[in-house]
Amino acid sequence: MLKTIRRRANEFIQSQSGGGIVLAVAALLALIVSNSPWSGWYEQLLQVRGEVRIGGDWLVLSKPLLVWINDLWMAVFFFLVGLEIKRELLEGELASVSQAMLPAGAALGGMLVPALIYSAINWGDTVALRGWAIPAATDIAFALGILALLGKRVPVSLKVFLTAVAIMDDLGAIVIIAVFYTAQVSVSMLLAAGAGIVVLFAMNRARVMNLGLYVLVGLVVWLFVLKSGVHATLAGVVTALAIPLVDASKSGHVKSPLKTAEHALHPWVAFGVLPVFAFANAGVSLQGVSLETLMQTVPLGITAGLLLGKAVGVFGAAYLMIRLTPARLPDQASWMQLFGVCVLCGVGFTMSLFIGGLAFAGQGPAFDTQLKLGVLTGSILSGVLGALILLRAVKR
């Protein structure tokens, strides 16, 4: 009996749908707690302060739990994203121009059109316009989880396409965070972080294969990036890009430190990092929320950007790439199936909440509520509609 339970648990952890299910449960739990008698406890928990002191008062980090989760905990997620990006660029679906052409074009369209829709709806409101990048993101865990639940009804080529689009999307989100959501910059701290990055890539050139050393230097880089004013999670991406892909040992045995790290980290991110982030960030009180609330420009812009902008942007760009370039429709997939997957790209949950938190930092609870309502509504509608389109396409 114990062996059966253990085997089932391992199968669930290894499945693509497992992470998406746990993520959804964590978000639902946050909503339930936020609208229950325990809502006060939930808010107090997120404001519990954690403090790190090194050398007395030489280095003091004192932040509430929510900030630790969004700055340090999510750096682990971005580290995994960096590993995936590097692997795909070197030997995956983005390794050649012909392979990368379709998902790169689709991802670009999927970022531009939602941003334009949101900006058009919020034009004239300077504060609201800060959130223009919120609907430009795709949650790879949720979207792939939905595809996994559909099983063999969806061709493998479309799952590969969605993965590549989401990875390119993440790369775009990283650039957006670095360029547009960085406030005041400490030049001295940024130079110190740059020195740490030089050390990381010098280790790569010297063929250092010890993952622990990269993580140790990466933590130092994270600290300097945090103090510089640039969002600290970007240190996770930079550290990942320095991890060697291949280690050809003297015995002739070839192994990959990058793939080893990615394989080991994936279940921890899927079943630990992202659910904790979702529980901490998806909680929103629905008291007093009505259709009028959802029609305010911020939630309306986010919902329209995710549901309409992603579908039109990703599918429109993919259609043009297939018609005008050597790129071709994914194997064994129909146009309707491709459109269904493009609609699924509107599930923006994790990255949308993360970017929204940066965009509306310090703007008060009203913007926080509107952000979460828009992301939840747009993501749920995109997920349900995309799944229905794919099921309809199979029947046809």
C-alpha positions in Angstrom: 0.0 0.0 0.0 2.8 2.4 1.0 4.7 1.6 -2.2 1.6 2.3 -4.3 1.0 5.7 -2.6 4.7 6.6 -3.1 4.5 5.5 -6.8 1.4 7.6 -7.3 2.9 10.6 -5.6 6.0 10.4 -7.8 3.9 10.1 -10.9 1.9 13.2 -9.9 5.1 15.2 -9.2 6.6 14.2 -12.5 3.4 15.0 -14.5 3.1 18.4 -16.2 -0.4 18.8 -14.9 0.6 18.3 -11.3 2.3 21.7 -10.9 -0.6 23.5 -12.5 -3.1 21.7 -10.2 -1.2 22.6 -7.0 -0.8 26.2 -8.2 -4.5 26.5 -8.8 -5.3 25.0 -5.3 -2.9 27.5 -3.7 -4.6 30.4 -5.5 -8.0 29.2 -4.6 -7.0 28.7 -0.9 -5.7 32.3 -0.9 -9.1 33.5 -2.2 -11.0 31.5 0.4 -8.8 32.7 3.3 -9.0 36.3 2.1 -12.8 36.1 2.2 -13.2 34.3 5.5 -12.9 35.2 9.2 -9.2 34.4 8.9 -8.5 37.2 6.5 -6.9 39.3 9.2 -4.6 36.4 10.1 -3.7 36.1 6.4 -2.7 39.8 6.2 -0.7 39.7 9.4 1.1 36.6 8.2 2.3 38.3 5.1 3.5 41.3 7.1 5.6 39.2 9.6 9.1 40.7 9.4 12.2 38.5 8.8 15.6 39.9 9.5 19.1 39.0 8.5 22.2 40.6 10.2 25.8 40.1 9.1 28.6 41.7 11.1 26.3 43.5 13.6 25.0 46.5 11.7 27.3 46.1 8.7 24.6 44.4 6.7 20.9 44.4 7.8 18.0 43.0 5.7 14.7 43.5 7.4 11.6 42.9 5.2 8.1 41.5 5.6 7.4 38.0 4.5 5.6 39.0 1.3 8.7 40.9 0.2 11.0 38.0 1.0 8.8 35.7 -1.1 8.7 38.1 -4.1 12.4 39.1 -4.0 14.3 36.0 -2.7 11.8 33.1 -3.1 10.9 34.0 -6.7 14.6 34.4 -7.6 14.7 30.6 -7.5 11.9 30.5 -10.0 13.8 33.0 -12.3 16.9 30.8 -11.8 14.9 27.9 -13.3 13.6 30.1 -16.1 17.2 31.1 -16.9 18.2 27.4 -17.1 15.3 26.7 -19.4 16.1 29.6 -21.7 19.8 28.7 -22.0 19.0 25.0 -22.8 16.4 25.9 -25.4 18.7 28.5 -27.0 21.7 26.1 -27.2 20.1 22.8 -28.1 16.3 23.0 -27.9 13.4 24.5 -29.9 15.2 27.9 -30.1 18.6 26.6 -31.2 18.3 27.5 -34.8 16.7 30.4 -36.7 14.3 28.2 -38.5 13.1 26.6 -35.2 12.9 29.8 -33.3 11.2 31.8 -36.0 7.6 30.7 -35.3 7.6 30.8 -31.4 9.7 34.0 -31.4 7.3 35.8 -33.7 4.3 34.5 -31.9 5.7 35.5 -28.5 6.5 39.0 -29.8 2.9 39.4 -31.1 1.6 38.0 -27.8 3.5 40.8 -25.9 2.7 43.7 -28.1 -1.0 43.4 -28.7 -2.0 42.9 -25.1 0.2 45.8 -24.1 -1.5 48.0 -26.7 -5.0 47.0 -25.7 -4.3 47.7 -22.0 -2.6 51.0 -22.9 -5.6 52.1 -25.1 -8.1 51.3 -22.3 -6.0 53.1 -19.6 -4.8 56.0 -21.8 -4.7 59.3 -19.9 -4.2 57.7 -16.4 -0.5 57.9 -15.6 -0.6 55.5 -12.7 -2.7 52.9 -14.4 -0.5 53.0 -17.5 2.4 51.7 -15.3 0.7 48.3 -15.7 0.9 48.1 -19.5 3.1 44.9 -19.3 0.8 43.0 -17.0 -1.2 41.2 -19.7 2.0 40.6 -21.8 3.0 37.5 -19.7 2.1 33.8 -20.0 2.1 31.4 -17.0 3.9 28.3 -18.4 3.0 26.1 -15.4 -0.7 26.8 -15.7 -0.9 26.7 -19.5 1.1 23.4 -19.8 -0.9 22.0 -17.0 -4.1 22.5 -18.9 -2.6 21.0 -22.0 -1.4 18.0 -20.0 -5.0 17.5 -18.6 -6.2 17.3 -22.2 -3.7 14.5 -22.8 -3.4 13.0 -26.3 -6.2 15.2 -27.7 -3.4 17.8 -28.3 -0.5 17.0 -30.6 3.0 17.0 -28.9 4.1 19.6 -31.5 1.6 22.1 -30.0 2.9 21.5 -26.5 6.4 22.1 -27.7 5.2 25.3 -29.5 3.5 26.6 -26.3 6.6 25.8 -24.2 8.8 27.7 -26.7 6.4 30.7 -26.8 6.2 30.8 -23.0 10.0 30.7 -22.6 10.4 33.6 -25.1 7.6 35.3 -23.2 9.6 34.9 -20.0 12.7 36.3 -21.7 10.7 39.3 -22.8 9.3 39.7 -19.2 12.9 39.7 -17.8 13.9 42.5 -20.2 10.8 44.5 -19.3 11.4 44.2 -15.6 15.0 45.2 -15.9 14.3 48.2 -18.2 10.9 49.6 -17.2 10.4 48.6 -13.6 13.7 49.7 -12.1 13.5 52.9 -10.0 16.5 54.5 -8.4 19.8 52.8 -9.1 22.8 52.6 -6.8 25.8 52.7 -9.2 28.2 51.3 -6.6 26.0 48.3 -5.8 25.4 47.7 -9.5 29.1 47.7 -10.1 29.6 45.2 -7.3 26.9 43.0 -8.8 28.7 43.3 -12.2 31.9 42.1 -10.6 30.1 39.1 -9.2 28.6 38.4 -12.7 32.2 38.6 -14.1 33.2 36.0 -11.6 30.3 33.7 -12.6 31.2 33.7 -16.3 35.0 33.4 -15.5 34.1 30.2 -13.6 32.2 29.1 -16.7 35.2 29.8 -18.9 37.5 28.0 -16.4 35.1 25.0 -16.7 34.2 25.0 -13.1 31.5 22.3 -12.7 30.6 22.6 -9.0 27.0 23.9 -8.9 27.3 24.9 -5.3 30.0 27.5 -6.2 27.7 29.0 -8.8 24.9 29.2 -6.2 27.1 30.8 -3.6 28.4 33.5 -6.0 24.8 33.9 -7.2 23.6 34.7 -3.7 26.2 37.4 -3.4 25.1 38.8 -6.8 21.5 38.7 -5.6 22.4 40.7 -2.5 24.1 43.4 -4.5 21.3 43.5 -7.1 18.8 43.8 -4.3 20.7 46.8 -2.9 21.2 48.3 -6.4 17.5 49.1 -7.0 17.2 46.6 -9.9 14.8 43.8 -9.1 16.7 41.1 -7.3 15.1 38.2 -9.1 17.1 39.0 -12.2 20.2 37.8 -10.3 18.7 34.3 -10.6 18.5 34.5 -14.4 22.1 35.8 -14.7 23.4 33.0 -12.4 21.6 30.4 -14.5 23.1 31.6 -17.7 26.5 31.0 -16.3 25.9 27.3 -15.5 27.7 25.1 -18.1 25.6 23.1 -20.4 28.1 20.2 -21.0 30.9 18.7 -18.9 33.0 16.3 -20.8 34.9 14.4 -18.0 38.3 12.8 -18.5 36.7 9.4 -18.5 34.8 10.4 -21.6 31.4 10.5 -19.8 29.4 13.5 -20.8 27.1 15.1 -18.3 25.3 18.4 -18.1 25.4 20.5 -14.9 22.7 22.7 -16.3 20.3 19.8 -17.0 21.2 18.3 -13.6 20.2 21.6 -11.9 17.1 22.0 -14.0 15.9 18.5 -13.3 16.6 18.7 -9.6 15.0 22.2 -9.2 11.8 21.7 -11.3 9.7 19.8 -8.7 10.7 22.3 -6.0 9.7 25.2 -8.1 6.5 23.6 -9.3 5.3 22.3 -5.9 7.0 24.8 -3.6 8.0 28.2 -5.0 5.1 28.9 -7.3 2.3 27.7 -4.9 3.8 29.8 -2.1 3.9 32.8 -4.4 0.3 32.2 -5.5 -0.9 31.8 -1.9 0.9 35.1 -0.9 -0.2 37.1 -3.9 -3.6 35.9 -5.1 -5.5 36.7 -2.0 -8.1 39.4 -2.6 -11.3 40.4 -0.7 -14.4 40.1 -2.9 -16.5 42.1 -0.5 -18.2 44.9 -2.5 -16.9 43.6 -5.8 -19.4 43.9 -8.6 -19.6 44.0 -12.4 -18.9 47.7 -12.1 -15.6 46.9 -10.3 -14.5 44.6 -13.1 -15.3 47.3 -15.6 -12.8 49.7 -14.1 -10.0 50.5 -16.6 -7.3 48.5 -14.8 -9.0 45.1 -14.4 -10.8 45.6 -17.8 -7.5 46.3 -19.5 -5.8 43.3 -17.9 -8.7 41.0 -18.7 -9.1 42.2 -22.3 -5.3 42.1 -22.8 -5.0 38.5 -21.6 -8.2 37.1 -23.2 -8.3 39.0 -26.5 -4.8 40.5 -26.8 -3.0 37.2 -26.3 -5.2 35.3 -28.6 -5.1 37.9 -31.4 -1.4 38.7 -30.9 0.0 35.1 -30.7 -2.3 33.6 -33.4 -2.0 36.6 -35.7 1.8 36.7 -35.5 2.0 32.9 -36.0 -0.4 33.0 -39.0 1.7 35.7 -40.7 4.9 33.8 -39.9 3.5 30.6 -41.4 2.2 32.4 -44.5 5.1 34.7 -45.2 8.2 32.8 -44.0 9.6 29.3 -44.1 7.9 28.6 -40.7 5.2 26.0 -40.9 2.2 24.8 -38.9 3.2 22.5 -36.0 3.1 18.8 -37.1 -0.3 17.1 -37.0 -2.0 20.3 -35.7 -5.0 22.1 -37.3 -5.5 25.8 -37.4 -8.2 25.6 -34.8 -6.0 23.6 -32.5 -3.3 26.2 -32.9 -5.8 29.0 -32.1 -6.8 27.1 -29.0 -3.2 27.0 -27.8 -2.9 30.7 -28.6 -5.9 31.4 -26.4 -4.3 29.4 -23.6 -1.3 31.9 -23.7 -3.7 34.3 -22.0 -3.3 32.4 -18.8 -0.9 35.0 -17.3 -1.3 34.3 -13.6 2.1 34.1 -11.9 4.1 36.4 -14.1 1.2 38.9 -14.5 0.8 39.1 -10.7 4.6 39.5 -10.3 4.8 42.3 -12.9 1.7 44.0 -11.5 3.2 44.0 -8.0 6.2 45.9 -9.4 4.0 48.3 -11.5 1.7 49.3 -8.7 4.1 49.1 -5.7 3.1 51.7 -3.2 -0.1 52.7 -5.0 -2.4 51.4 -2.3 -4.9 48.5 -1.8 -7.3 49.8 -4.5 -4.8 49.1 -7.3 -3.8 45.8 -5.7 -7.4 44.6 -5.7 -7.9 45.7 -9.3 -4.7 44.0 -10.4 -5.7 40.6 -8.8 -9.3 40.8 -10.1 -8.1 41.5 -13.7 -5.4 38.7 -13.6 -7.7 36.1 -12.1 -10.6 36.9 -14.5 -8.5 37.1 -17.6 -6.5 33.9 -16.8 -9.6 31.8 -15.9 -11.5 32.9 -19.0 -8.5 32.2 -21.2 -7.9 28.8 -19.7 -11.5 27.7 -19.9 -12.0 29.1 -23.5 -8.7 27.6 -24.7 -9.5 24.2 -23.4 -13.0 24.3 -24.9 -11.6 25.3 -28.3 -9.1 22.4 -28.2 -11.8 19.9 -27.2 -14.1 21.2 -30.0 -11.2 20.9 -32.5 -10.7 17.3 -31.6 -14.4 16.5 -32.1 -14.3 18.1 -35.5 
